[in-house]
Amino acid sequence: MRIAVFGTGTVGRALAGALAERGHEVTVGTRDPGETASRTGPDRMGRPPFSEWQAGHPEVGLADYAGAAGSAELVVNATSGAGSLPALGAAGAARLAGKVLVDVSNPLDFSQGMPPVLNPVNTDSLAERIQQAFPGARVVKTLNTMNAALMVDPGRLAGGDHSVFLSGDDAAAKDTVRDLLESFGHRDIIDLGDITSARGAEMWLPLWLRLYGVLGTADFNIKVVRGVE
């Protein structure tokens, strides 16, 4: 499958690399490919420059958002919450129409300092805003409840016995995303329902951040334990 991954950070790199390893034709989308490729020092998060990562993944392409989306069959939004709508807007509604749009982002608002808050929250979600802004896209929310390493390698934690969620209005799109999740090794995939159910998945983040602070590691996840009938 031809897949565009929007975002050059930790999540985008993890997903792009894992998808390419599974035989997909992957292009990473960014605002300015020339500027991204020319960076030589670490970014503000201390990550090595994208060019260094891409040298180890020569099969992964780099393009602007419009170019990456235009040639893709499926688009993954792995940008920051604040950057999601601008990035998708730069791709253009026509290039997203009819395509599965996998949203793994979280609407974290750092404007009041740390810890961040969610915006939107409770009666809305980032996934819903994306679906509203791009009604022709088939938005599926998933993977936002765990760190990048667990997204693509669930077996690194408890043998992979933990849960991942799906939210979206298009059943066929969710089936496509389920297949991708299974290719990563996810086994406990729970369909929460329509796109409004993404509110619950996004509202896990405040607790995730507190747990991260207490545990001192991001290697943890939710496991939904069912009752015995």
C-alpha positions as CSV (number, residue, x, y, z in Angstrom):
1,M,0.0,0.0,0.0
2,R,1.2,3.6,-0.7
3,I,1.2,5.4,2.7
4,A,1.9,8.9,3.6
5,V,3.0,9.6,7.2
6,F,2.7,13.2,8.3
7,G,5.3,14.2,10.9
8,T,9.0,13.8,11.2
9,G,9.2,13.4,15.0
10,T,9.5,10.2,17.1
11,V,6.0,8.9,16.3
12,G,6.2,9.7,12.5
13,R,9.6,8.0,12.3
14,A,8.5,4.9,14.2
15,L,5.4,4.4,12.1
16,A,7.1,5.2,8.8
17,G,10.0,2.8,9.5
18,A,7.6,0.0,10.7
19,L,5.3,0.4,7.7
20,A,8.2,0.3,5.3
21,E,9.6,-2.8,6.9
22,R,6.3,-4.5,6.2
23,G,6.5,-3.8,2.5
24,H,4.5,-0.6,2.2
25,E,5.6,2.3,0.0
26,V,6.0,5.1,2.5
27,T,6.5,8.8,2.1
28,V,7.0,11.1,5.1
29,G,5.2,14.4,4.7
30,T,6.6,17.7,6.1
31,R,6.0,21.4,5.6
32,D,9.3,22.1,4.0
33,P,11.2,19.0,2.8
34,G,14.3,21.0,1.9
35,E,14.6,22.5,5.3
36,T,13.9,19.2,7.0
37,A,16.5,17.4,4.9
38,S,19.1,20.1,5.5
39,R,19.1,20.1,9.3
40,T,22.3,18.9,10.8
41,G,21.8,19.2,14.5
42,P,19.4,17.7,17.0
43,D,15.9,19.2,17.3
44,R,14.5,20.9,20.3
45,M,13.6,17.4,21.7
46,G,17.1,16.2,21.3
47,R,16.3,13.9,18.5
48,P,19.0,13.4,15.8
49,P,18.2,15.2,12.5
50,F,15.7,13.6,10.2
51,S,18.4,13.2,7.5
52,E,20.3,10.9,9.9
53,W,17.2,8.8,10.4
54,Q,16.4,8.6,6.7
55,A,19.9,7.5,5.9
56,G,19.1,4.3,7.8
57,H,15.7,4.1,6.0
58,P,16.6,4.9,2.4
59,E,13.4,3.3,1.1
60,V,11.3,6.0,2.9
61,G,10.6,9.1,0.8
62,L,10.2,12.7,1.9
63,A,7.8,15.2,0.4
64,D,5.7,18.2,1.3
65,Y,2.2,17.4,2.7
66,A,0.5,17.8,-0.6
67,G,2.9,15.7,-2.5
68,A,2.9,12.9,0.1
69,A,-0.9,12.8,0.3
70,G,-1.4,13.0,-3.4
71,S,0.3,9.8,-4.2
72,A,-0.9,7.9,-1.1
73,E,-3.8,5.4,-0.6
74,L,-3.7,5.9,3.2
75,V,-2.6,8.9,5.3
76,V,-1.3,8.8,8.9
77,N,-1.4,12.0,10.9
78,A,1.5,11.8,13.3
79,T,1.9,15.6,13.7
80,S,1.4,17.4,17.0
81,G,-2.2,18.2,18.1
82,A,-1.7,21.9,17.4
83,G,-0.1,21.1,14.0
84,S,-2.7,18.6,12.8
85,L,-5.3,20.7,11.1
86,P,-2.6,23.0,9.4
87,A,-0.7,20.0,8.1
88,L,-3.8,18.4,6.7
89,G,-5.0,21.7,5.3
90,A,-1.7,22.0,3.5
91,A,-2.3,18.6,2.0
92,G,-5.7,19.8,0.7
93,A,-9.1,18.3,1.1
94,A,-9.2,17.0,-2.4
95,R,-6.0,14.9,-1.8
96,L,-7.5,13.4,1.3
97,A,-11.0,12.7,-0.1
98,G,-11.9,9.0,-0.1
99,K,-8.8,8.0,1.7
100,V,-8.4,6.4,5.1
101,L,-6.9,9.0,7.4
102,V,-5.4,7.4,10.6
103,D,-5.1,10.0,13.4
104,V,-2.7,9.1,16.1
105,S,-2.2,12.6,17.5
106,N,-3.4,14.1,20.8
107,P,-4.7,17.7,21.4
108,L,-2.1,18.7,24.0
109,D,-2.2,22.4,24.9
110,F,1.1,23.6,26.4
111,S,0.1,27.3,26.5
112,Q,-0.4,27.3,30.3
113,G,2.8,25.4,31.0
114,M,3.3,21.8,32.3
115,P,1.5,19.5,32.5
116,P,-0.4,20.3,29.3
117,V,-4.2,20.3,29.2
118,L,-6.4,19.0,26.4
119,N,-8.0,21.3,23.9
120,P,-10.6,20.3,22.7
121,V,-12.0,18.1,25.5
122,N,-15.2,16.6,26.8
123,T,-17.7,17.6,24.2
124,D,-15.3,17.5,21.2
125,S,-12.1,15.8,20.1
126,L,-9.3,16.5,17.7
127,A,-10.4,13.5,15.7
128,E,-13.8,14.9,15.3
129,R,-12.5,18.3,14.2
130,I,-10.3,16.6,11.6
131,Q,-13.4,14.6,10.3
132,Q,-15.4,17.9,10.3
133,A,-12.7,19.8,8.4
134,F,-12.2,17.0,5.9
135,P,-15.6,15.3,5.4
136,G,-14.4,13.3,2.4
137,A,-11.7,11.6,4.5
138,R,-12.4,8.4,6.3
139,V,-10.9,9.3,9.7
140,V,-9.9,6.5,12.2
141,K,-8.5,7.4,15.6
142,T,-6.1,4.8,17.1
143,L,-2.7,4.3,18.8
144,N,-2.8,7.7,20.6
145,T,-2.9,5.9,24.0
146,M,0.7,4.6,24.0
147,N,4.2,5.7,23.1
148,A,5.7,5.3,19.7
149,A,7.8,2.2,20.5
150,L,4.7,0.3,21.7
151,M,2.7,1.5,18.7
152,V,4.9,-0.5,16.3
153,D,6.1,-3.2,18.7
154,P,3.5,-4.2,21.3
155,G,5.4,-7.3,22.1
156,R,8.1,-5.3,24.0
157,L,5.6,-5.0,26.9
158,A,3.9,-7.9,28.6
159,G,4.2,-10.1,25.5
160,G,1.9,-7.7,23.6
161,D,-1.1,-8.5,25.9
162,H,-2.5,-4.9,26.1
163,S,-5.3,-3.0,24.4
164,V,-5.5,-0.6,21.5
165,F,-8.6,1.3,20.4
166,L,-10.4,2.3,17.2
167,S,-12.8,5.1,16.7
168,G,-14.4,6.1,13.4
169,D,-17.6,6.4,11.3
170,D,-16.4,4.1,8.4
171,A,-16.5,0.4,9.1
172,A,-14.4,-0.5,6.1
173,A,-11.8,2.1,7.1
174,K,-11.6,0.6,10.6
175,D,-11.1,-2.8,9.0
176,T,-8.1,-1.5,7.0
177,V,-6.6,0.1,10.2
178,R,-7.2,-3.1,12.1
179,D,-5.2,-5.0,9.5
180,L,-2.3,-2.6,10.0
181,L,-2.5,-2.9,13.8
182,E,-2.4,-6.7,13.5
183,S,0.6,-6.4,11.2
184,F,2.4,-4.6,14.1
185,G,1.4,-7.4,16.5
186,H,-1.6,-5.9,18.2
187,R,-4.1,-8.6,19.3
188,D,-6.5,-6.9,21.7
189,I,-8.1,-4.3,19.4
190,I,-11.3,-2.7,20.7
191,D,-13.7,-0.8,18.4
192,L,-15.1,2.0,20.6
193,G,-17.6,3.1,18.0
194,D,-18.1,6.2,16.0
195,I,-15.7,9.2,15.8
196,T,-17.2,10.8,18.9
197,S,-15.8,7.9,20.9
198,A,-12.3,9.4,20.2
199,R,-13.1,11.8,23.1
200,G,-12.5,9.0,25.6
201,A,-9.3,7.8,24.0
202,E,-7.9,11.3,23.9
203,M,-9.0,12.0,27.5
204,W,-6.7,9.1,28.6
205,L,-3.7,11.4,28.1
206,P,-3.9,13.4,31.3
207,L,-3.7,10.2,33.3
208,W,-1.0,8.8,31.0
209,L,1.1,11.9,31.7
210,R,0.7,11.5,35.4
211,L,1.6,7.8,35.2
212,Y,4.7,8.7,33.1
213,G,5.8,11.1,35.8
214,V,5.3,8.5,38.6
215,L,6.7,5.5,36.8
216,G,9.6,7.3,35.2
217,T,9.1,5.4,31.9
218,A,6.8,5.6,28.9
219,D,6.7,1.8,28.5
220,F,3.3,1.1,29.8
221,N,-0.2,0.7,28.4
222,I,-3.9,-0.1,29.2
223,K,-5.1,-3.6,29.4
224,V,-8.9,-4.1,29.4
225,V,-9.6,-7.1,31.5
226,R,-13.0,-8.8,30.7
227,G,-15.1,-10.6,33.3
228,V,-15.5,-14.3,33.1
229,E,-19.0,-15.4,32.0
